[in-house]
Amino acid sequence: MCGIVGYTGPRQAAALLLEGLKRLEYRGYDSAGLALVHDGRIEVHKAAGKISVLEQELGTTLPPGHTGIAHTRWATHGAPNTANAHPHTDCGGTLALIHNGIIENAAVLHTALAQRGHVFRSETDTEVLAHLIEEVLAKGGAFVEAVAGGLNQVEGTYGIAVVSTREPDTIVAARKGSPLLVAIGSGENFVASDASAVLAHTRSVVYLDDGEIAVVRPGEYRILDLGTVEKEKAVTRVDWDLATIERGGHAHFMLKEILEQPESLRNTLRGRLLEEEGTARLGGLNVTDEQLLQVNRIVFTACGTSWHAALIGEYMMEELARIPSEVEYASEFRYRNPIVDDRTLVVGISQSGETADTLAALREAKRRGARTLGLVNVVGSTIAREVDGGIYLHAGPEIGVASTKAFTSQIAALAVLTLKMGRLRALSILQGREVVRALAKLPDLVERVLAKAPEVERIAERMMRAGNVLYLGRGYNFPVALEGALKLKEISYIHAEGYPAAEMKHGPIALIDDLMPVVFIAPKDAVYQKVVSNIEEVKARGGRVMAVVTEGDSGVARLADHKIAVPETLDLLTPVLTVLPLQLLAYYIAVRRGCNVDQPRNLAKSVTVE
């Protein structure tokens, strides 16, 4: 979850490192720091708080050095203060190290190192690795061998970058469970957690796999295994440009990404819909139709917003394809004794493609013989490389910590997968064509809903002082209730809960009074009348209702205090439309409460640690 960037080359490193950190700040913003190698010594600067605090402390005259590493932290071990900020150094200050991940045996290593005379300056697990490397160097080991020797003693996950006065123009980087890449320039090279940090300078990257080390110098790079045996790695070209990771005049990335959803959906669907055949083309599945017909059970596994999308996928797959499906929290699936076999299809959903729990769940499923697919947004991500096949979302970079456009693209991708699976089974060509036509219309319908943003903004003005909000939906829109509540919690810090509307009577109804807003997702779908009854129950108890309804609906309109209407579509696609007002509602409430929308407290974009 932390952000890593490193540079070695002819230019002064500090400005480049700060630029990279700013592009990585969505990965963590508890503290930040950098280390520069200059004139035979390592100079470390770090500060608690956001990168702007570090920048202010550095001042206008940046420290010199042509090789350096920098880090923005999401705290795991140790409070988010200056002492615990990265980089961390050895006893003599001859090497500096930055780290994303968790060293699970840090306590044992710390005790042993302290007994051998090492002095620790932080509460972090990371610092033990700096001292382990120091010991190997003290015995005469080469720089890269010392890093490998230190890593061979640790248990857990890591993405690291290390500099040393021994080799002042060299960065040694390594990964196990935390993403890392080498970016190749002209007479200069970079390391980074993801390509956004270096996209202004190069589009050519090499993605490290687990157990690999990179030795990076200005004019060359080498990829090794932990035994320091050299390996050949393919160079990948990043196909998105810098403009896609800029705010483009919008106040926040979140608002920009909400408004990008018509285009992100078009990109997800482009080239995949076959109207005449009433089915979908999914070349990335790497699975034949015969193999798909062998599948007798589907397990969706994900975390957070992606888990909500997975619930919608479960409903779709059972209704249209008639395949028994279930949804698992990835963090639970990996530690259970799950029942999967060679006829089970396990689908991992992750915007970043790096979510630690989802990746581990997929690895466990593969180990047990299941076929695995990934629904990811980041090309070249670890999940994309390790699954048997999958579907890229092509939603474009998502920088806002609270996911928006990735969620709707996930739903669209799940609908396309369901269409493919359904047409191989019970779904008729006429039904298939109906789904294809409805999917093709979605981006235009989304534009119509987003045009109602001013209406949502006015409702947000009325709800911004609420202490609690209840979100209720049924069928395909129960997961939308969960997602709407999550968005509000994430960025406005208002307590919110999502429930199936019928479950309200089994406890939550006790909370309802005239101070507690209740948000109903109530389109005219198969369970519409049931939801109307639930709204009547809330109104009978003095509750204030905000409802998302279908255009032209007068039934809910007469009951709701506030309403936002969305166009009509197939039941299974309504979540793409009904979630949009809830995204906007959370955004406008958070802005009015003075919250940092793009960097909500305690969160980070890509959860690469347990």
Backbone torsions as a table, in degrees:
resi	resn	phi	psi	omega
1	MET	NA	-25.3	176.7
2	CYS	-72.5	159.9	178.8
3	GLY	-104.3	135.2	-179.0
4	ILE	-124.1	135.5	171.5
5	VAL	-147.0	141.9	177.5
6	GLY	-141.6	153.6	-179.2
7	TYR	-141.2	141.3	168.4
8	THR	-143.9	129.2	-175.3
9	GLY	168.0	-166.8	-174.8
10	PRO	-77.7	-19.9	-176.6
11	ARG	-83.7	160.8	173.0
12	GLN	-67.0	129.0	-168.5
13	ALA	-78.0	-32.4	-167.8
14	ALA	-56.9	-46.6	-178.4
15	ALA	-64.6	-39.5	179.2
16	LEU	-66.0	-39.0	179.7
17	LEU	-66.8	-42.8	177.8
18	LEU	-63.3	-40.8	177.0
19	GLU	-59.9	-45.4	178.8
20	GLY	-63.8	-40.9	178.7
21	LEU	-60.0	-40.9	-179.0
22	LYS	-62.3	-34.9	179.3
23	ARG	-77.5	-14.6	179.6
24	LEU	-104.4	2.9	-170.6
25	GLU	-63.4	-23.6	177.4
26	TYR	-64.6	-15.0	179.7
27	ARG	-83.8	-9.3	-179.4
28	GLY	160.4	142.7	-175.6
29	TYR	-150.4	35.6	176.2
30	ASP	-81.0	-34.0	179.4
31	SER	-164.0	169.9	-178.2
32	ALA	-152.9	157.8	178.4
33	GLY	-168.0	166.7	176.4
34	LEU	-145.7	157.3	176.0
35	ALA	-131.5	133.6	-179.0
36	LEU	-122.8	137.6	175.9
37	VAL	-96.1	122.9	-176.6
38	HIS	-155.7	130.7	175.9
39	ASP	52.4	44.6	174.5
40	GLY	75.5	11.4	177.4
41	ARG	-139.7	166.4	178.4
42	ILE	-111.6	126.2	179.3
43	GLU	-107.7	122.2	-176.5
44	VAL	-111.3	133.8	175.1
45	HIS	-130.6	130.8	178.3
46	LYS	-153.7	160.0	-176.2
47	ALA	-155.4	146.8	172.5
48	ALA	-74.2	150.2	179.3
49	GLY	99.3	-165.8	-175.8
50	LYS	-74.9	170.1	-177.1
51	ILE	-61.1	-30.3	178.8
52	SER	-60.1	-30.5	177.9
53	VAL	-68.1	-45.2	176.7
54	LEU	-60.1	-43.0	-178.9
55	GLU	-61.8	-41.4	178.9
56	GLN	-64.5	-40.2	-178.9
57	GLU	-68.7	-31.8	178.0
58	LEU	-70.8	-32.1	179.0
59	GLY	79.4	-169.9	-174.8
60	THR	-80.5	-25.2	178.3
61	THR	-98.9	102.7	-174.8
62	LEU	-77.3	147.8	-179.4
63	PRO	-65.1	149.0	-176.6
64	PRO	-80.4	165.1	176.8
65	GLY	143.4	135.6	-178.1
66	HIS	-98.3	-6.3	177.2
67	THR	-133.2	133.1	-179.5
68	GLY	-166.1	167.0	177.3
69	ILE	-133.0	152.7	-178.8
70	ALA	-145.9	159.4	-168.9
71	HIS	-150.8	139.1	168.5
72	THR	-120.7	130.4	-162.5
73	ARG	-106.2	141.1	161.9
74	TRP	-114.0	113.0	-166.3
75	ALA	-67.3	134.6	168.8
76	THR	-119.4	-66.0	179.0
77	HIS	-99.5	114.9	178.4
78	GLY	96.1	145.6	-177.6
79	ALA	-63.3	157.0	179.0
80	PRO	-79.3	74.8	178.6
81	ASN	-124.9	-180.0	-175.5
82	THR	-65.9	-40.3	-178.6
83	ALA	-61.4	-36.5	-177.7
84	ASN	-88.1	-7.1	177.2
85	ALA	-65.5	150.5	175.7
86	HIS	-90.4	154.9	6.9
87	PRO	-77.3	159.6	172.7
88	HIS	-114.0	149.0	-174.9
89	THR	-119.5	167.3	174.1
90	ASP	-81.7	-175.9	-176.8
91	CYS	-61.7	-40.5	-175.6
92	GLY	-90.9	-0.5	-179.5
93	GLY	68.5	26.0	-178.9
94	THR	-95.5	-7.7	174.3
95	LEU	-143.9	154.4	177.9
96	ALA	-134.9	146.0	-172.4
97	LEU	-139.7	140.4	171.7
98	ILE	-122.6	152.5	-166.1
99	HIS	-150.3	135.2	168.8
100	ASN	-118.3	122.7	-179.4
101	GLY	137.3	-167.4	-179.3
102	ILE	-136.6	126.3	174.5
103	ILE	-92.9	109.0	-169.5
104	GLU	-74.3	-28.4	179.2
105	ASN	-99.9	27.2	-176.7
106	ALA	-61.2	-38.5	-176.2
107	ALA	-63.4	-44.0	179.3
108	VAL	-64.3	-44.9	179.9
109	LEU	-63.7	-40.5	-180.0
110	HIS	-59.2	-45.9	-178.9
111	THR	-61.6	-45.5	-178.4
112	ALA	-66.0	-41.6	-179.9
113	LEU	-66.2	-41.2	178.4
114	ALA	-62.6	-38.2	178.1
115	GLN	-65.2	-26.5	179.1
116	ARG	-90.0	7.4	172.2
117	GLY	100.3	4.0	179.4
118	HIS	-74.5	140.6	-179.0
119	VAL	-105.7	125.6	-178.9
120	PHE	-102.3	142.8	-177.1
121	ARG	-116.5	1.1	-177.4
122	SER	-141.5	174.7	176.2
123	GLU	-99.9	8.7	-172.0
124	THR	-82.3	156.1	171.3
125	ASP	-73.1	-27.7	-175.7
126	THR	-59.5	-38.8	-170.8
127	GLU	-61.4	-28.3	-179.8
128	VAL	-61.0	-34.1	-178.4
129	LEU	-67.0	-37.6	176.3
130	ALA	-59.5	-40.0	-178.8
131	HIS	-75.0	-33.4	176.1
132	LEU	-63.4	-43.3	178.3
133	ILE	-64.7	-40.1	178.3
134	GLU	-56.4	-41.7	-178.1
135	GLU	-64.3	-41.1	179.7
136	VAL	-67.1	-40.7	177.1
137	LEU	-61.9	-37.6	-179.0
138	ALA	-65.3	-23.8	178.6
139	LYS	-87.9	5.5	175.8
140	GLY	96.1	8.1	-179.8
141	GLY	-71.1	150.2	174.5
142	ALA	-68.1	160.9	-175.0
143	PHE	-55.7	-54.7	-176.6
144	VAL	-65.0	-36.1	178.3
145	GLU	-67.2	-33.7	178.1
146	ALA	-67.2	-41.6	177.2
147	VAL	-63.1	-46.0	178.3
148	ALA	-61.2	-40.8	179.0
149	GLY	-63.2	-39.9	176.8
150	GLY	-66.3	-43.8	-178.4
151	LEU	-64.4	-32.6	-179.8
152	ASN	-68.3	-10.6	178.9
153	GLN	-98.7	-9.7	-174.9
154	VAL	-101.4	151.4	173.6
155	GLU	-116.4	138.9	179.6
156	GLY	129.0	-150.5	-176.1
157	THR	-122.7	152.2	178.9
158	TYR	-161.4	146.7	158.3
159	GLY	-129.6	118.5	-173.2
160	ILE	-129.7	157.4	168.0
161	ALA	-138.6	135.8	-174.1
162	VAL	-132.2	140.3	170.5
163	VAL	-124.7	154.4	-177.3
164	SER	-145.9	148.7	175.1
165	THR	-69.2	-16.8	178.1
166	ARG	-62.0	-40.7	-179.8
167	GLU	-132.0	82.9	-167.1
168	PRO	-66.3	-13.9	179.0
169	ASP	-108.1	19.5	-173.1
170	THR	-121.1	138.3	168.2
171	ILE	-115.7	131.0	172.4
172	VAL	-107.8	125.3	-178.8
173	ALA	-124.3	153.1	179.7
174	ALA	-155.4	156.6	179.2
175	ARG	-141.0	147.8	167.5
176	LYS	-154.1	98.3	176.7
177	GLY	90.1	-13.5	179.2
178	SER	-122.3	131.0	-170.9
179	PRO	-64.3	145.8	179.3
180	LEU	-159.9	144.9	178.4
181	LEU	-142.0	159.4	170.2
182	VAL	-106.4	129.6	178.4
183	ALA	-109.0	128.9	-168.5
184	ILE	-102.5	117.8	177.3
185	GLY	-107.7	-165.0	178.0
186	SER	-102.3	103.1	-176.7
187	GLY	72.5	11.6	178.0
188	GLU	-154.0	152.3	-179.8
189	ASN	-141.4	158.7	-176.8
190	PHE	-129.7	160.0	161.8
191	VAL	-125.5	152.1	-178.0
192	ALA	-164.1	158.9	174.0
193	SER	-68.7	-39.2	173.7
194	ASP	-151.5	168.8	-169.5
195	ALA	-67.0	-21.1	-177.7
196	SER	-58.3	-29.4	-177.5
197	ALA	-68.7	-24.6	-170.6
198	VAL	-124.6	4.7	-172.2
199	LEU	-62.8	-24.7	178.7
200	ALA	-69.6	-13.0	-172.7
201	HIS	-119.4	-26.1	179.3
202	THR	-162.4	153.7	175.1
203	ARG	-112.4	-0.2	-176.6
204	SER	-96.2	119.0	-175.9
205	VAL	-133.6	154.6	172.4
206	VAL	-121.8	118.5	-179.6
207	TYR	-84.4	126.9	176.1
208	LEU	-78.8	143.9	171.4
209	ASP	-101.8	167.2	179.7
210	ASP	-57.6	138.2	178.4
211	GLY	82.9	12.8	-179.6
212	GLU	-111.4	148.7	177.8
213	ILE	-121.7	140.2	174.3
214	ALA	-114.2	132.8	173.0
215	VAL	-108.4	113.0	-168.4
216	VAL	-117.9	122.5	175.8
217	ARG	-126.0	170.0	-175.5
218	PRO	-56.7	-39.2	-174.5
219	GLY	-106.8	2.2	-177.5
220	GLU	-160.1	165.0	171.1
221	TYR	-146.5	151.4	175.7
222	ARG	-133.0	143.2	175.9
223	ILE	-111.1	128.1	-177.2
224	LEU	-127.2	163.7	167.9
225	ASP	-92.2	-179.9	-176.8
226	LEU	-67.9	-12.1	172.5
227	GLY	-90.4	7.9	-179.4
228	THR	61.5	30.3	172.6
229	VAL	-90.6	130.2	-174.1
230	GLU	-70.3	146.0	-178.7
231	LYS	-129.7	154.1	172.6
232	GLU	-93.2	135.7	179.6
233	LYS	-133.6	141.9	179.2
234	ALA	-75.0	146.6	174.3
235	VAL	-94.2	130.5	-179.9
236	THR	-108.6	141.1	177.0
237	ARG	-99.5	125.6	177.2
238	VAL	-75.0	128.1	-170.9
239	ASP	-103.0	10.2	173.5
240	TRP	-113.5	156.3	-171.8
241	ASP	-107.4	175.1	-173.3
242	LEU	-62.8	-32.9	-177.8
243	ALA	-59.7	-29.6	-177.1
244	THR	-72.3	-16.1	177.6
245	ILE	-110.6	18.4	172.3
246	GLU	-106.2	159.8	-176.4
247	ARG	-74.0	-19.5	175.8
248	GLY	59.6	37.9	177.2
249	GLY	88.7	-8.2	178.4
250	HIS	-82.0	153.0	-178.2
251	ALA	-65.5	-33.1	-177.5
252	HIS	-143.6	154.2	174.2
253	PHE	-60.6	-37.7	-177.3
254	MET	-59.9	-45.1	178.9
255	LEU	-64.4	-43.7	177.6
256	LYS	-56.0	-45.0	-176.0
257	GLU	-73.0	-32.4	172.8
258	ILE	-61.4	-45.5	-176.6
259	LEU	-74.4	-15.3	178.0
260	GLU	-81.7	-3.6	-170.0
261	GLN	-63.9	-32.3	173.8
262	PRO	-58.2	-42.9	-178.5
263	GLU	-74.1	-39.1	179.9
264	SER	-64.6	-36.1	176.6
265	LEU	-68.0	-40.5	176.6
266	ARG	-59.1	-40.8	-179.7
267	ASN	-67.8	-37.2	177.9
268	THR	-64.8	-38.4	-174.5
269	LEU	-88.9	-18.6	-171.9
270	ARG	-56.4	126.6	175.6
271	GLY	77.7	2.9	-174.0
272	ARG	-107.3	-14.3	-175.4
273	LEU	-99.8	128.7	179.3
274	LEU	-117.7	91.9	-172.3
275	GLU	-64.7	-43.9	-176.0
276	GLU	-60.3	-41.8	179.4
277	GLU	-84.9	-10.5	-179.8
278	GLY	64.8	36.2	-177.7
279	THR	-146.5	-166.4	-176.0
280	ALA	-129.5	151.8	174.4
281	ARG	-106.0	120.7	-178.5
282	LEU	-133.2	82.5	-175.4
283	GLY	-66.4	-23.6	-176.1
284	GLY	-81.3	-3.5	-177.6
285	LEU	-65.9	-30.5	-176.8
286	ASN	55.5	33.2	179.8
287	VAL	-134.1	132.2	178.4
288	THR	-76.2	161.4	176.3
289	ASP	-59.4	-37.2	179.3
290	GLU	-63.3	-39.8	178.8
291	GLN	-69.6	-36.4	177.3
292	LEU	-64.9	-34.4	178.7
293	LEU	-69.3	-19.9	178.0
294	GLN	-76.4	-19.0	-177.1
295	VAL	-67.8	126.2	177.6
296	ASN	-116.7	4.5	179.5
297	ARG	-163.9	141.7	178.3
298	ILE	-122.9	133.3	173.8
299	VAL	-116.8	119.7	172.7
300	PHE	-94.4	134.5	179.0
301	THR	-133.8	137.5	-172.9
302	ALA	-170.5	-179.1	177.5
303	CYS	-136.9	150.9	171.9
304	GLY	58.6	-134.3	-179.3
305	THR	-56.7	-38.9	179.1
306	SER	-63.2	-31.0	176.7
307	TRP	-66.6	-37.4	176.6
308	HIS	-65.1	-41.6	175.5
309	ALA	-61.1	-39.0	179.6
310	ALA	-61.7	-38.0	176.9
311	LEU	-59.1	-42.7	178.1
312	ILE	-64.1	-40.2	176.8
313	GLY	-61.2	-38.6	176.9
314	GLU	-60.5	-46.9	-179.5
315	TYR	-61.9	-43.5	179.3
316	MET	-60.5	-49.5	-172.5
317	MET	-65.2	-37.9	180.0
318	GLU	-73.5	-36.0	-178.2
319	GLU	-74.7	-46.9	-172.8
320	LEU	-92.1	-38.3	-176.9
321	ALA	-99.2	-14.2	178.4
322	ARG	60.0	38.8	177.3
323	ILE	-109.4	125.5	176.8
324	PRO	-55.4	128.0	-175.0
325	SER	-136.5	154.4	176.5
326	GLU	-147.9	160.9	-178.4
327	VAL	-120.7	130.6	-178.3
328	GLU	-122.2	135.6	165.1
329	TYR	-63.5	125.9	-177.3
330	ALA	-58.5	-36.3	-177.7
331	SER	-66.4	-25.4	177.5
332	GLU	-89.3	-41.1	-177.3
333	PHE	-56.1	-42.2	-173.2
334	ARG	-69.8	-21.9	-176.8
335	TYR	-106.8	3.4	174.2
336	ARG	-94.3	-172.2	174.5
337	ASN	-112.1	71.2	-169.4
338	PRO	-66.3	147.0	178.7
339	ILE	-94.3	100.1	175.5
340	VAL	-136.2	152.5	177.8
341	ASP	-145.8	-167.1	-174.1
342	ASP	-74.0	-2.3	175.0
343	ARG	-108.2	8.9	176.3
344	THR	-98.4	133.5	174.0
345	LEU	-104.6	119.5	179.5
346	VAL	-106.6	120.4	-176.3
347	VAL	-109.9	114.0	176.8
348	GLY	-95.9	131.2	-177.3
349	ILE	-117.7	124.9	-177.6
350	SER	-157.9	123.7	177.3
351	GLN	-57.6	-51.5	-174.4
352	SER	-75.8	-26.0	-172.2
353	GLY	74.2	10.9	-177.6
354	GLU	-124.9	1.4	-175.8
355	THR	-56.4	119.2	-169.7
356	ALA	-59.1	-47.2	-177.0
357	ASP	-66.8	-40.1	-179.9
358	THR	-66.8	-41.2	177.5
359	LEU	-62.0	-44.0	-179.8
360	ALA	-65.7	-37.5	178.2
361	ALA	-63.5	-41.9	178.7
362	LEU	-65.4	-40.3	177.8
363	ARG	-63.0	-40.7	178.6
364	GLU	-64.9	-40.9	178.4
365	ALA	-62.3	-42.9	178.7
366	LYS	-63.4	-39.7	-179.9
367	ARG	-60.9	-30.9	-179.2
368	ARG	-91.0	5.9	173.1
369	GLY	98.3	1.1	-179.4
370	ALA	-76.5	154.3	170.4
371	ARG	-84.6	139.2	-175.3
372	THR	-120.6	140.8	173.3
373	LEU	-126.2	151.1	176.4
374	GLY	-122.4	136.3	169.2
375	LEU	-109.1	101.2	-175.3
376	VAL	-132.9	161.4	-177.6
377	ASN	-104.4	-19.9	-172.9
378	VAL	-104.2	112.7	177.5
379	VAL	-63.7	134.8	179.8
380	GLY	84.9	1.2	180.0
381	SER	-68.7	165.1	-174.4
382	THR	-63.2	-44.5	178.9
383	ILE	-61.0	-42.8	179.8
384	ALA	-60.0	-34.5	-177.7
385	ARG	-80.3	-26.4	-171.5
386	GLU	-97.4	-22.1	-178.8
387	VAL	-76.0	164.8	178.4
388	ASP	-68.5	-31.6	179.0
389	GLY	-172.8	-175.8	-179.7
390	GLY	172.6	-168.5	-178.9
391	ILE	-130.0	119.4	170.6
392	TYR	-77.9	139.0	-179.9
393	LEU	-76.5	-33.2	-176.6
394	HIS	55.9	33.4	-179.6
395	ALA	-80.4	-10.4	-174.8
396	GLY	86.5	161.4	-177.8
397	PRO	-56.0	136.9	176.8
398	GLU	-116.3	110.6	-174.2
399	ILE	-95.7	-37.8	177.8
400	GLY	-56.4	133.9	-177.0
401	VAL	-62.6	-38.8	177.6
402	ALA	-80.3	114.5	-174.8
403	SER	-69.5	135.8	178.4
404	THR	-131.0	-68.8	-175.3
405	LYS	-68.9	-28.7	176.9
406	ALA	-64.4	-36.3	-179.4
407	PHE	-62.3	-49.1	-178.5
408	THR	-68.7	-33.9	175.6
409	SER	-68.2	-34.8	175.6
410	GLN	-62.2	-43.2	178.4
411	ILE	-61.6	-45.0	179.5
412	ALA	-61.9	-42.9	179.5
413	ALA	-65.0	-38.7	177.4
414	LEU	-65.5	-36.7	177.1
415	ALA	-64.8	-40.2	178.7
416	VAL	-65.9	-42.7	176.8
417	LEU	-62.5	-42.6	178.5
418	THR	-62.4	-42.1	177.9
419	LEU	-58.3	-46.3	178.4
420	LYS	-59.3	-49.6	-178.4
421	MET	-66.3	-39.6	-178.9
422	GLY	-65.3	-41.3	-178.8
423	ARG	-68.1	-23.5	174.9
424	LEU	-76.9	-11.4	-176.7
425	ARG	-122.3	-108.9	-167.5
426	ALA	-94.8	-11.3	-173.5
427	LEU	-76.2	125.2	-178.3
428	SER	-74.3	164.2	179.0
429	ILE	-64.1	-34.7	178.6
430	LEU	-66.8	-42.8	176.9
431	GLN	-64.7	-39.8	178.4
432	GLY	-61.5	-44.3	178.4
433	ARG	-62.4	-36.3	178.6
434	GLU	-62.6	-43.0	179.1
435	VAL	-66.2	-42.7	179.6
436	VAL	-59.1	-47.1	-178.8
437	ARG	-63.6	-39.8	179.7
438	ALA	-66.6	-39.9	177.1
439	LEU	-63.5	-41.9	-178.8
440	ALA	-62.7	-28.9	-179.0
441	LYS	-83.1	-16.4	-172.0
442	LEU	-54.1	-48.2	-176.7
443	PRO	-57.3	-39.0	178.5
444	ASP	-68.4	-36.8	177.9
445	LEU	-66.6	-37.0	177.7
446	VAL	-62.7	-40.3	176.8
447	GLU	-58.9	-40.8	178.8
448	ARG	-62.8	-39.4	179.6
449	VAL	-69.5	-43.8	-177.8
450	LEU	-65.1	-23.8	176.3
451	ALA	-66.1	-14.5	179.9
452	LYS	-92.4	14.0	179.9
453	ALA	-53.2	-41.2	178.2
454	PRO	-59.6	-34.3	177.1
455	GLU	-65.3	-42.7	178.7
456	VAL	-64.4	-38.4	179.8
457	GLU	-60.7	-38.7	178.3
458	ARG	-66.6	-38.5	177.4
459	ILE	-66.2	-39.2	178.9
460	ALA	-58.8	-36.5	177.6
461	GLU	-58.9	-34.6	-178.6
462	ARG	-80.8	-23.8	-173.2
463	MET	-103.5	-6.6	-168.9
464	MET	-64.2	-21.3	-177.6
465	ARG	-96.2	4.5	179.9
466	ALA	-64.7	144.6	175.7
467	GLY	-93.1	-25.3	-179.6
468	ASN	-145.6	146.2	176.4
469	VAL	-138.1	136.9	177.7
470	LEU	-107.5	130.5	177.5
471	TYR	-112.0	128.5	-175.6
472	LEU	-130.3	135.6	176.1
473	GLY	-156.6	166.1	179.4
474	ARG	-131.6	159.3	177.4
475	GLY	60.0	-133.8	-179.0
476	TYR	-60.7	-18.6	-176.2
477	ASN	-100.9	3.3	168.6
478	PHE	-65.5	-46.5	175.6
479	PRO	-60.8	-28.9	176.9
480	VAL	-66.6	-36.8	175.5
481	ALA	-61.4	-42.9	176.9
482	LEU	-61.5	-42.9	-178.3
483	GLU	-68.6	-40.7	177.7
484	GLY	-61.5	-41.9	178.2
485	ALA	-65.9	-40.4	178.9
486	LEU	-62.3	-43.6	-179.7
487	LYS	-59.5	-44.0	-178.7
488	LEU	-64.3	-43.8	178.8
489	LYS	-61.9	-45.7	-173.7
490	GLU	-58.9	-44.9	-168.0
491	ILE	-112.4	-17.0	179.1
492	SER	-109.4	-13.6	-179.5
493	TYR	66.2	20.8	171.5
494	ILE	-86.7	133.5	177.4
495	HIS	-67.3	128.6	-179.3
496	ALA	-144.4	147.5	178.2
497	GLU	-133.0	141.9	173.7
498	GLY	-106.7	137.7	-178.7
499	TYR	-139.8	154.7	162.6
500	PRO	-63.6	134.5	-172.4
501	ALA	-56.7	-36.7	-178.7
502	ALA	-67.9	-24.5	-179.6
503	GLU	-75.9	-10.5	179.2
504	MET	-53.9	-38.5	-176.5
505	LYS	-70.5	-12.9	-176.6
506	HIS	-99.1	35.7	175.5
507	GLY	142.7	-60.9	-173.8
508	PRO	-60.6	-22.8	-179.7
509	ILE	-59.8	-23.0	179.0
510	ALA	-65.6	-21.1	-177.8
511	LEU	-84.2	-15.5	-167.9
512	ILE	-77.6	126.9	171.6
513	ASP	-149.5	-172.7	-174.2
514	ASP	-76.5	-0.1	177.8
515	LEU	-102.4	-6.6	-173.8
516	MET	-110.7	109.7	176.7
517	PRO	-66.6	143.4	175.2
518	VAL	-123.1	120.8	-178.9
519	VAL	-100.1	119.4	177.6
520	PHE	-104.3	134.3	169.5
521	ILE	-99.9	106.5	-167.0
522	ALA	-134.0	58.2	175.7
523	PRO	-71.4	165.2	178.4
524	LYS	-79.6	82.8	-179.9
525	ASP	-121.1	-163.4	-173.5
526	ALA	-65.7	-21.4	-177.8
527	VAL	-113.3	20.4	-174.7
528	TYR	-56.1	-50.6	-175.8
529	GLN	-61.5	-34.8	178.4
530	LYS	-65.0	-40.0	-180.0
531	VAL	-67.5	-38.1	177.0
532	VAL	-57.8	-42.2	177.8
533	SER	-61.9	-39.3	178.1
534	ASN	-65.4	-37.0	177.5
535	ILE	-65.2	-41.2	177.0
536	GLU	-57.3	-39.7	-179.4
537	GLU	-65.5	-38.6	178.2
538	VAL	-68.5	-44.6	-179.6
539	LYS	-62.9	-34.3	179.3
540	ALA	-64.2	-19.0	-178.8
541	ARG	-108.3	16.4	174.1
542	GLY	81.7	10.6	-178.2
543	GLY	-70.2	152.0	176.2
544	ARG	-98.5	124.8	-171.9
545	VAL	-110.9	127.8	166.4
546	MET	-111.1	125.7	-173.8
547	ALA	-123.8	140.1	169.1
548	VAL	-100.2	116.9	-170.5
549	VAL	-125.7	171.0	174.7
550	THR	-85.1	141.6	178.3
551	GLU	-53.1	134.8	179.2
552	GLY	88.9	-4.2	-179.0
553	ASP	-79.7	123.5	178.4
554	SER	-104.8	-15.4	-177.4
555	GLY	-64.8	-54.4	179.3
556	VAL	-73.1	-31.3	-177.2
557	ALA	-57.4	-36.9	-178.3
558	ARG	-74.0	-18.6	-178.5
559	LEU	-95.2	-31.9	-171.8
560	ALA	-80.4	143.6	173.2
561	ASP	-74.7	-34.2	177.9
562	HIS	-139.9	145.7	178.3
563	LYS	-146.1	151.3	170.8
564	ILE	-128.0	127.0	-177.1
565	ALA	-98.0	139.1	176.8
566	VAL	-120.2	154.9	-179.8
567	PRO	-65.8	161.3	178.4
568	GLU	-79.8	143.3	174.0
569	THR	-154.1	-177.3	176.0
570	LEU	-61.9	147.4	-178.3
571	ASP	-51.9	-43.9	-174.5
572	LEU	-67.8	-18.3	-179.5
573	LEU	-101.5	-4.8	-179.8
574	THR	-57.3	-33.5	-179.6
575	PRO	-57.8	-31.6	179.0
576	VAL	-61.4	-34.6	-178.4
577	LEU	-89.3	-42.2	-174.5
578	THR	-71.0	-24.1	179.7
579	VAL	-74.4	-23.7	-174.1
580	LEU	-61.2	-47.7	177.1
581	PRO	-61.0	-30.4	-179.2
582	LEU	-73.9	-35.2	173.1
583	GLN	-62.5	-46.6	-179.9
584	LEU	-65.7	-39.3	-179.9
585	LEU	-60.8	-48.0	178.9
586	ALA	-61.0	-42.9	-179.0
587	TYR	-60.6	-52.2	-175.6
588	TYR	-68.1	-34.6	175.9
589	ILE	-64.4	-45.2	-178.7
590	ALA	-62.6	-41.8	179.0
591	VAL	-61.3	-43.8	-178.9
592	ARG	-68.7	-24.8	177.6
593	ARG	-87.9	1.1	177.0
594	GLY	76.3	23.1	-178.4
595	CYS	-84.0	154.2	175.8
596	ASN	-82.4	97.2	-169.6
597	VAL	-63.1	-43.6	-175.7
598	ASP	-80.1	-19.6	-178.2
599	GLN	-133.0	66.9	-179.4
600	PRO	-63.4	149.4	-172.6
601	ARG	-61.4	142.5	174.3
602	ASN	69.8	0.1	-177.5
603	LEU	-108.3	162.8	170.9
604	ALA	-146.6	160.6	-170.6
605	LYS	-70.8	-48.2	-171.9
606	SER	-116.0	113.0	-174.0
607	VAL	-89.3	93.4	-175.6
608	THR	-101.8	12.4	172.9
609	VAL	-127.7	160.3	178.3
610	GLU	-72.8	NA	NA
